């Protein structure tokens, strides 16, 4: 199954330290759940219990500080039965806006956030371009997300986000803007805005740049932060077993200067010698006749 953004929800609030966002529809075990949220006057970025914070950005413009975060988890049985999630910041921080995604088609064997890049800046005019030049590989089909937030120093400006894009040597995919809203904070003296857009693509050429633009509606003193992520579809690897089959080659000994053995020199006829005798070594002595008369023995 191809990777896809299957369902989403959004939420916003004014001047609160917590924000409840409803669960997207039809969550199943193994889905990727992603929450992006922004807050104001921040010494920390928003957190969600049980989620892993993958990215966070903080930016200040004078006394105005914006903090945004992106968190994720793999859905379990508890997510299937859940109805909503609570996003929190410390006392004194003010939450504004959140977006939640349910993404399918991912195999839960690794971190689904394949590529991540962040950008932050102070606006330099009425229209600000966010993004970065960098290199991101895309081995297979993927979902691309841009989360962009701004904190302005004036009231009720209704900024507008547009121009979502990636540069990769092929055409920019079609983007769906899920959210582009404003919340008023600090007793309605400032605004906080967040926009979220996503694209699903099968292109696998490297991304070299991502971007989006915000029209501040005549307020040029905003702090801006943004996050770009690639959620990559996993790939099945088929090993090439044939490359591991090796036919052995046997080598004999080769003499560069052959030696001919003269077998004849080893064919020796043995000489057997008998035992030599010497007359001086006789073992008997002949009897010598005496000159005396011989007298026969009488019985």
C-alpha positions, 0 to 999 in steps of 0.5 A: 500500500502506498504512503498517504495522508489518510485523515486529519484534524485541526484545533486552535485556542486563545490565551490557554496553556493547553489545547485539546485536538481530536483524533483523526478518523479511522486510526488503526494500529501501525498508523503514523500519528503526527502533531504540529503545534505552535505557542506564544511567549515560549521558553519551550515548544509544545509537548504531547504525552506519549509522542516523540518530539522530532523537531522544534523551532523557537524564534523571537522578534523583540519581546515576541517569541514563537515556538513550534514543534512536530511530534509523532508516534506509531499508533497502538491499541490505546490510540485506536480507543482514544478520542483526543490528545492534549497539547501542553506548555508550561504555565505562562506560555500560551498555546495557539494552533495545532494540526494532526495527521494520520498517515498510512502505508508505512512499515513500522520498522524504523523512524518514519521521519526520513528527512527533517529541516527547519527554518527561522527568521524575522520578517523583512517586509510584508511578504516573507519567504521561508525555507532552505536550500539543502539536499534530501534523498527520496528513495521511494514514494513519500509524503511531504509536510510543511508546517509554518508559524508566525507571531506578529506584533499587531492585532488581527492581521490575518496573514496568508500562507502560500507558495508551498514548493520543493525543488527537485529537478521534476515538477513541484507536486500538488500541495493540499493546504490543510490549515491557514488560521490565526489565533489572538494572544496576549489579551488580543494584542498580538496574533499567532498564525499557523499554516500546514500543507502536505503533498504525496508524491512518487517522485524519487529525485533528490530535493534541493530546496523547499519554500513557502511564503507568508503575507503579513498583511501590512505587519512587518515585525513578525517572528517566523518559524517553519519545519519541513519533513519527508515521511518515506515509504519503506522499501522491500530489499530483495538480495541478489543471491546469485552474486554470492554463488562462487565457483571455485577454481583449483590451481596446480603447482607449476614449476618454472624450472622443471627438475628431472629425477634420475631414477637410475641413480637410486637403483643400486644392486647390493653386494653380499659378502660371506664370513671369511675364515682364518686357519689360525683360528682352528678349533681342533688339534691333530694327535701326534704319534710318540716314539715310545712302544705301544702296548695294547690294553688287555681286557 
